[in-house]
Amino acid sequence: MPSDTLSRAILPEGWPAPRGYANGMVAQGRVLVTGGLVGWDEHGVFATGFLPQLRQTFLNIKAVVETGGGRIEDIVRLTWYVTDIEAYRASLKELGPVYREVLGRHFPAMAVVQVVSLVEPEAMVEIEATAVIA
């Protein structure tokens, strides 16, 4: 993590290092909380397919955090809601490069939850982000 950031990952002694997320984060600063962001563009048009929607959702998170004065490294938590957990599991190999393309190698605390449906019928994923901005 960059030395100028005021957040860091927490790893209890003896625990294995998680891959692609943190078990916990500690941060100091102003809190920015997004709403549930989905995989549509600024015109409300959804990307087609799970990975394209996920990529657009990441871009939307980045846009909100940066507009709020933050950086990707300020994100301390992502909560994912997916309508098809098997689609998520089946795409893990391809998901990593999509994640890193937009959010880099910053892996905050995360949770992934399957839900029956989302408010937007076309949405396959919705993500809430929490950032702490110095």
trRosetta pair geometry for C-beta under 8 A, 3 or more apart (Angstrom, degrees):
i j d omega theta_ij theta_ji phi_ij phi_ji
1 5 5.6 -93 163 56 105 133
1 7 7.1 -121 -169 89 149 73
1 8 5.8 -165 49 -112 158 70
1 9 7.1 170 -39 -5 133 91
1 73 6.6 130 -153 -156 87 114
1 106 7.6 79 -111 -119 83 87
2 5 5.0 96 71 -13 89 104
2 73 5.9 -11 21 -147 112 168
4 134 7.9 -115 151 20 77 167
5 8 7.7 141 102 -62 104 67
5 71 7.9 -110 -100 68 110 125
5 73 5.0 -104 -94 139 147 124
5 74 7.0 -152 -143 -80 109 60
5 134 7.1 -154 -146 -33 46 129
6 27 5.8 90 111 -159 83 69
6 28 4.5 -88 158 55 128 87
6 29 5.5 128 69 -34 139 113
6 132 7.1 -99 87 118 102 111
6 134 4.7 129 2 -88 123 107
7 25 5.6 9 -176 179 111 110
7 26 6.7 172 -148 88 63 43
7 27 3.6 -12 -98 -97 96 100
7 28 7.6 -170 -71 18 62 56
7 29 8.0 -71 -49 14 94 119
7 73 7.2 171 53 153 114 77
7 74 6.7 127 1 -136 137 42
7 76 5.5 -132 -146 -88 146 103
7 132 5.8 129 -71 63 121 116
8 25 7.1 165 83 -152 30 68
8 26 5.9 -13 57 57 78 88
8 27 7.7 162 14 -77 51 63
9 22 3.9 -133 -133 -129 107 133
9 23 7.5 91 -178 37 93 68
9 24 7.2 121 -167 78 57 51
9 25 5.9 -42 -104 -99 48 71
9 107 7.6 23 -88 84 138 83
9 108 7.8 -156 -92 -125 91 42
10 22 6.8 94 38 167 60 112
10 23 6.0 -94 87 80 81 92
10 24 3.7 -27 54 79 123 103
10 25 6.5 -152 0 -77 93 18
10 26 5.9 84 -54 -18 112 98
11 15 5.8 -147 -176 69 78 114
11 17 6.4 -12 -132 -107 147 67
11 18 7.8 -152 -107 4 103 88
11 22 7.6 -99 -62 -154 83 83
11 23 6.2 114 -103 27 56 121
12 15 4.7 77 68 -12 85 126
12 23 7.1 -72 1 95 88 157
15 23 6.8 0 135 -38 157 160
18 21 5.2 -60 136 72 135 75
18 22 6.4 163 56 -114 131 22
18 23 5.8 156 -20 -46 135 80
18 107 7.6 -159 102 135 105 135
20 96 6.7 -95 -102 -106 124 94
20 99 7.5 67 -150 86 104 166
20 107 5.5 -166 -178 -131 27 136
20 110 7.8 -52 129 35 81 146
21 107 5.1 -128 -94 171 21 105
21 108 7.1 -27 -150 86 68 36
21 109 6.6 61 176 -141 97 27
21 110 4.1 -103 -126 30 126 110
22 25 5.5 84 94 -62 144 86
22 107 5.7 140 -32 114 80 83
22 108 5.7 -58 25 -168 114 27
22 109 5.0 -66 78 -66 89 58
22 110 7.7 104 37 -2 60 78
23 109 6.8 -15 125 -110 15 93
24 109 5.6 23 -116 -82 27 129
25 76 4.0 -165 100 -159 148 92
25 77 6.7 -144 31 -54 130 76
25 108 5.5 -22 -49 -153 147 85
25 109 5.0 -125 -7 -16 99 105
27 74 7.6 97 -149 -159 145 63
27 76 5.0 -105 -14 -79 141 142
27 132 3.5 132 129 63 139 151
28 132 6.8 114 55 155 13 133
28 134 7.3 46 93 -107 76 76
29 74 7.5 -74 76 -145 150 110
29 132 4.6 124 58 162 100 84
29 133 5.0 -145 141 84 133 34
29 134 4.4 -94 -98 -89 138 34
30 69 8.0 24 70 79 136 126
30 132 7.0 156 73 -160 36 56
30 133 4.7 -27 63 63 93 93
30 134 7.9 -63 18 31 80 2
31 130 6.8 -23 -163 -167 96 94
31 131 7.4 147 -158 82 47 50
31 132 5.7 -24 -97 -103 62 72
31 133 7.8 -179 -80 17 12 79
32 64 7.7 166 158 139 122 92
32 65 6.4 129 105 -124 144 66
32 68 4.4 108 -129 139 145 156
32 69 7.8 178 -63 53 142 82
32 70 5.7 -125 23 -23 150 140
32 74 7.5 47 34 128 120 127
32 130 7.3 153 83 -160 55 45
32 131 4.4 -10 60 62 105 100
32 132 7.6 -170 20 -80 75 23
32 133 5.8 50 -14 -17 115 116
33 128 7.4 1 -175 180 84 102
33 129 7.6 175 -151 91 43 53
33 130 5.3 -8 -107 -109 75 77
33 131 7.9 -165 -72 27 35 65
34 37 5.7 -25 152 -29 134 113
34 61 6.3 -110 -17 -125 170 74
34 64 5.0 84 -106 114 117 155
34 65 7.4 -60 -53 -58 120 77
34 127 8.0 28 88 111 133 74
34 128 5.8 -177 80 -154 86 57
34 129 4.5 38 20 47 123 86
34 130 7.7 -131 16 -67 75 39
35 128 6.9 -78 161 -114 21 88
36 81 6.9 -16 -141 25 125 129
36 118 7.7 -162 147 -152 141 114
36 119 7.9 121 83 17 138 116
36 126 4.2 20 176 168 111 119
36 127 7.0 138 -152 61 63 20
36 128 5.3 -46 -89 -66 60 87
37 57 5.5 136 115 -153 95 80
37 60 4.4 -178 178 112 131 127
37 61 5.6 -180 58 -66 155 73
37 64 6.8 -138 -75 -9 143 143
37 126 6.7 154 69 -158 32 67
37 127 5.6 -32 59 64 87 76
37 128 7.4 139 8 -90 77 37
37 129 7.3 -10 12 -1 124 102
38 46 7.5 -45 139 -109 111 98
38 53 7.2 -38 175 -172 73 105
38 57 6.1 -64 -174 -98 19 101
38 60 7.5 16 61 39 34 166
38 118 7.0 138 -99 145 126 151
38 120 5.5 -17 -77 40 178 145
38 123 4.3 -67 -144 -116 132 125
38 125 7.0 149 -137 87 66 58
38 126 5.1 -31 -82 -101 82 80
39 46 5.8 64 99 -149 87 80
39 47 4.9 -78 157 32 112 104
39 52 6.9 108 179 117 136 64
39 53 2.9 158 55 -162 173 71
39 54 6.4 -30 -86 -36 130 22
39 55 7.4 69 -134 56 110 55
39 56 4.0 97 -156 68 73 112
39 57 4.6 -54 -74 -43 74 89
39 60 7.7 -147 -103 -4 33 131
39 123 6.6 144 30 -131 86 75
39 124 7.0 -14 22 42 136 85
39 125 6.1 63 -27 58 115 95
40 43 7.8 -119 164 72 99 54
40 44 5.3 3 161 -154 141 32
40 45 5.9 148 -157 68 90 27
40 46 4.8 -52 -91 -81 85 58
40 47 7.4 -159 -97 -6 36 69
40 56 6.6 124 -1 139 7 140
40 60 7.9 52 61 -68 54 143
40 120 7.4 -111 -25 179 130 164
40 122 7.8 82 -72 88 110 123
40 123 7.7 -70 -29 -86 99 91
41 44 7.3 -57 68 10 62 17
41 45 5.2 -9 36 56 103 86
41 47 7.6 101 -38 -49 90 82
41 56 6.4 -85 -68 -150 67 128
46 53 6.4 -4 -172 -104 94 103
46 56 7.8 169 -154 70 50 159
46 120 7.7 160 -74 148 126 130
46 122 4.5 -145 -14 129 165 134
46 123 7.0 -141 -114 -79 132 54
47 52 3.6 -147 156 136 125 103
47 53 4.7 -171 68 -75 104 52
47 55 6.9 -117 144 59 179 95
47 56 4.6 175 -17 -15 130 137
48 52 5.9 23 62 65 47 148
48 53 7.9 -155 62 -47 4 89
49 52 4.7 77 66 21 95 106
49 53 6.6 -165 88 -9 45 90
49 124 7.9 -54 153 14 23 158
50 53 6.0 -65 -151 38 24 108
50 54 6.2 24 155 -21 64 109
50 84 7.3 -93 -93 63 130 117
50 87 4.7 -176 -78 158 157 124
50 88 7.3 -145 -174 -73 139 52
50 91 5.8 -151 104 -34 131 159
50 124 5.2 -110 -106 125 69 151
50 125 7.0 90 -154 -27 74 116
51 54 5.4 -52 -144 35 33 115
51 55 6.4 37 156 -21 66 102
51 91 5.7 -164 -67 -160 100 141
51 94 5.8 -42 -103 122 145 122
51 95 6.8 -135 -113 -91 94 64
51 98 5.6 -159 -166 -64 96 161
52 55 5.6 -48 -146 33 34 113
52 56 6.5 30 156 -15 64 105
53 56 5.8 -56 -148 40 33 109
53 57 6.2 37 151 -23 66 105
53 123 7.1 145 -166 -146 139 56
53 124 5.1 119 65 45 161 106
53 125 5.5 144 119 31 114 103
54 57 5.5 -53 -148 34 31 114
54 58 6.5 34 152 -19 64 102
54 91 7.9 165 -1 122 154 148
54 95 6.8 -47 128 -131 164 90
54 98 6.0 70 101 128 114 144
54 99 7.9 -48 149 -70 117 74
54 125 5.4 36 -86 43 75 161
55 58 5.7 -54 -154 34 31 112
55 59 6.5 32 149 -18 64 104
55 98 4.9 -98 -80 -167 94 112
55 101 7.2 -8 -132 73 105 128
55 102 6.4 154 -154 -31 68 136
56 59 5.4 -50 -148 36 37 114
56 60 6.3 40 151 -22 66 103
57 60 5.5 -52 -149 35 33 113
57 61 6.5 36 151 -20 65 101
57 125 5.7 -89 -29 102 160 112
57 126 7.4 -162 -127 -123 136 28
57 127 5.3 105 162 17 127 116
58 61 5.6 -50 -149 33 33 113
58 62 6.4 36 152 -19 64 104
58 98 7.2 161 6 146 150 87
58 99 6.6 -175 -97 -124 151 50
58 102 3.9 112 129 90 126 152
58 103 5.6 -103 -161 -34 118 104
58 127 7.8 28 -74 44 54 156
59 62 5.6 -53 -149 36 32 114
59 63 6.3 35 152 -22 65 105
59 102 5.7 -104 -67 -134 63 137
60 63 5.6 -51 -147 34 32 113
60 64 6.5 29 156 -16 65 104
61 64 6.0 -59 -150 38 30 107
61 65 6.2 24 157 -14 67 110
61 75 7.4 40 160 -99 121 143
61 78 7.6 5 -135 -114 159 111
61 103 7.6 0 86 -84 126 114
61 127 6.3 -40 -65 97 129 123
61 129 4.8 105 -147 -28 114 149
62 65 6.0 -60 -144 41 27 107
62 66 6.0 19 162 -12 65 113
62 72 6.3 -15 -116 -82 91 96
62 102 5.9 -128 -34 174 139 100
62 103 6.9 -145 -71 -85 107 71
63 66 6.1 -60 -142 42 24 105
63 67 6.0 25 159 -20 63 111
64 67 5.8 -55 -143 38 27 111
64 68 6.3 22 157 -14 62 111
64 129 7.3 145 79 55 125 128
65 68 5.8 -64 -152 42 28 109
65 70 4.3 -74 176 78 85 116
65 71 7.1 -39 138 87 116 3
65 72 6.8 108 97 -84 150 42
65 74 6.5 167 -172 68 120 111
65 75 6.3 -54 -107 -66 154 98
65 129 6.6 -65 -62 117 113 145
65 131 5.1 110 -130 -37 109 158
66 69 7.8 99 -175 -34 32 7
66 70 6.5 -100 -83 70 32 62
66 71 7.1 51 -95 -100 76 41
68 131 7.2 139 85 66 136 135
68 133 6.8 -150 125 -42 100 152
69 133 5.6 84 99 -173 95 156
70 74 4.0 -112 -164 59 112 151
70 75 7.6 112 145 -52 137 66
70 131 4.6 60 -167 146 170 149
70 133 4.3 -109 -88 -91 96 113
71 74 5.1 111 55 -8 65 101
72 75 6.1 -38 -172 3 47 113
72 103 5.3 165 -154 -151 128 65
72 104 5.7 115 112 23 155 116
72 106 5.2 154 136 34 101 149
73 104 8.0 -30 -62 68 79 139
73 106 5.2 -142 -99 -107 58 145
74 131 4.2 54 120 -170 98 106
74 132 5.9 -147 -174 65 86 46
74 133 5.0 24 -159 -89 151 63
74 134 7.4 -128 -108 -7 113 76
75 78 6.6 27 166 -53 125 93
75 103 7.6 -49 37 -149 151 117
75 106 6.6 107 53 130 104 129
75 108 4.9 -115 120 -27 85 147
75 129 5.5 -51 -135 -169 113 113
75 130 7.1 112 -156 78 65 45
75 131 4.7 -49 -90 -92 51 88
76 108 5.1 165 -168 -149 19 129
76 109 6.5 12 156 23 66 99
76 130 5.5 -53 62 101 88 95
76 131 6.5 136 4 -122 79 32
76 132 5.3 27 -21 1 132 103
77 108 5.5 -124 -67 141 24 126
77 109 4.8 -22 -104 73 78 98
77 110 7.1 162 -158 -82 55 43
77 129 7.0 156 88 -156 60 45
77 130 4.2 16 52 43 102 111
78 108 5.9 118 -7 71 89 113
78 109 7.6 172 27 90 62 51
78 110 4.7 -8 66 -111 93 91
78 111 7.8 -171 97 32 58 55
78 127 5.6 -11 -169 -171 98 114
78 128 7.3 157 -155 80 47 50
78 129 5.4 -12 -102 -103 74 75
78 130 7.9 -148 -65 23 37 70
79 110 7.3 172 -85 -155 36 56
79 111 5.1 -1 -123 58 75 98
79 113 7.3 2 -179 7 89 112
79 127 6.8 156 78 -155 47 60
79 128 4.6 -3 54 53 101 99
80 88 7.9 125 135 -122 138 141
80 110 6.8 22 -7 -173 105 103
80 111 6.9 -162 31 95 73 51
80 112 4.4 -12 69 -112 118 71
80 113 6.8 163 88 24 63 64
80 125 6.4 -29 -164 -161 96 102
80 126 7.6 144 -159 79 49 45
80 127 5.1 -19 -102 -101 66 90
81 113 5.5 -23 -108 73 64 94
81 114 7.9 104 -163 -136 58 14
81 115 4.8 8 -172 -6 105 128
81 118 6.5 128 114 -91 122 108
81 125 6.9 147 80 -158 56 50
81 126 4.6 -11 59 61 108 92
81 127 7.3 -168 21 -77 70 41
82 85 5.9 122 90 -82 120 53
82 87 7.1 -154 173 68 125 101
82 88 4.9 45 153 -52 175 129
82 112 6.4 7 0 -172 117 96
82 113 7.3 161 25 82 72 41
82 114 5.7 -45 76 -105 83 60
82 115 7.2 146 66 21 31 78
82 124 6.7 8 -152 153 74 70
82 125 5.1 -12 -103 -103 75 80
83 114 7.2 74 -154 -158 13 75
83 115 6.3 -49 -95 71 57 75
83 116 7.4 2 -137 137 81 18
83 117 6.1 35 -119 -112 117 41
83 118 6.3 -94 -61 -14 111 97
83 123 7.4 131 -25 110 126 70
83 124 5.4 -103 32 -147 111 53
83 125 7.5 -116 4 -64 80 45
84 87 3.9 55 103 6 117 113
84 88 6.8 165 98 -12 64 81
84 114 7.3 34 -127 -133 5 108
84 124 6.7 -35 20 -160 102 99
85 88 5.3 -49 -153 35 41 117
85 89 6.2 40 150 -18 70 104
85 112 7.6 123 -124 139 91 110
85 114 4.0 -61 -46 -72 110 127
86 89 5.6 -50 -141 40 35 110
86 90 5.9 35 157 -19 67 109
87 90 5.8 -55 -140 40 27 110
87 91 6.2 14 161 -11 62 115
87 124 7.0 -62 96 -180 155 126
88 91 6.2 -75 -150 42 23 101
88 92 7.4 53 151 -62 60 79
88 95 7.6 39 -161 -74 63 151
88 112 6.4 156 177 177 157 141
88 114 7.9 -139 11 -81 136 91
88 125 8.0 118 -85 -92 104 115
89 92 6.1 -17 -162 -30 37 110
91 94 5.1 -66 -168 56 77 103
91 95 4.9 94 126 -48 90 100
92 95 5.3 -49 -134 26 29 121
92 96 7.2 41 167 -29 59 93
93 96 6.9 -51 -171 14 26 108
94 97 6.6 -58 -165 39 46 103
94 98 6.5 42 146 -17 73 112
95 98 5.7 -65 -153 41 36 112
95 99 6.0 38 154 -24 72 107
96 99 5.7 -56 -147 34 28 112
96 100 6.2 19 161 -12 65 109
97 100 5.8 -57 -140 43 32 107
97 101 6.2 44 157 -33 65 101
98 101 5.8 -47 -150 23 29 117
98 102 7.2 1 161 3 59 105
99 102 6.8 -85 -165 46 27 90
99 103 5.5 -44 176 43 70 113
100 103 6.8 -76 -108 65 23 70
100 104 6.1 24 -156 -152 62 15
100 105 6.1 22 -127 -69 101 63
103 106 5.9 -108 158 56 89 95
107 110 7.5 -70 -176 -15 76 121
115 118 6.5 92 88 -67 132 71
117 121 7.4 -13 -172 -118 119 57
118 121 7.8 -176 74 -85 76 18
118 123 4.3 -67 79 84 143 122
118 124 7.9 -130 10 -66 134 6
118 126 5.1 148 -130 -24 139 129
119 123 7.5 28 59 28 59 139
120 123 4.0 82 79 -17 104 115
120 126 7.9 138 32 -77 105 117
123 126 5.7 38 162 -57 140 94
